[in-house]
Amino acid sequence: MTVISTEAAQSALDPLELRRCLGSFVTGVTVMTVLNADGKAEGITANSFSSLSLDPPLIVWSLRLSSRSFNTFKNAGRFAVNILAQDQVNISNLFAVSGVDRFDGVAYTLGLGGVPLIDGCASYLECNLEASYPGGDHVLFVGRVERIHMHDRKSLAYGGGGYLSVQPHES
């Protein structure tokens, strides 16, 4: 086990090591979807998603400032969280690539305000943008959940640099 003192960590933290360490935390995989100023669907893969509050119903996720989609999400009044199902690795990979029409050939239905909900997901949360906060090289977006949809599908997970299937653990 490698231990770095707090003082040493302030000056000697290797970004690649930090990324590897954070990658040991298994997360779900989502695609955040939104409509841009022209009414065109946009989306981005994000595993930086978490529940924030049940009362009021709030979620949080983050987006890198340098993302091509940053201004679209910053200026959108609403967005959707598409929680991917374990058979949607191709969707995750597609929405993680820059410079392509991510919705080309992807089936979706329209949610509140016309925001796309990608077909076949495990769950959806339709949100209003409640607030945003700076966070280093990212911005934290807080969404107020207005409507949810749940389906009987296992969620896709990500950890250790790869996709994982979620299985129940016997207690």
Secondary structure, DSSP 8 states (H G I E B T S, - for coil): -----HHHHHHH--HHHHHHHHTTS-EE-EEEEEE-TTS-EEEEEE--EEEEEETTEEEEEEEETT-TTHHHHHH-SEEEEEE-BTT-HHHHHHHT-SSS-TTTT--EEE-GGG-EEETT-SEEEEEEEEEEEEETTEEEEEEEEEEEEE-S--BEEEETTEEEE------
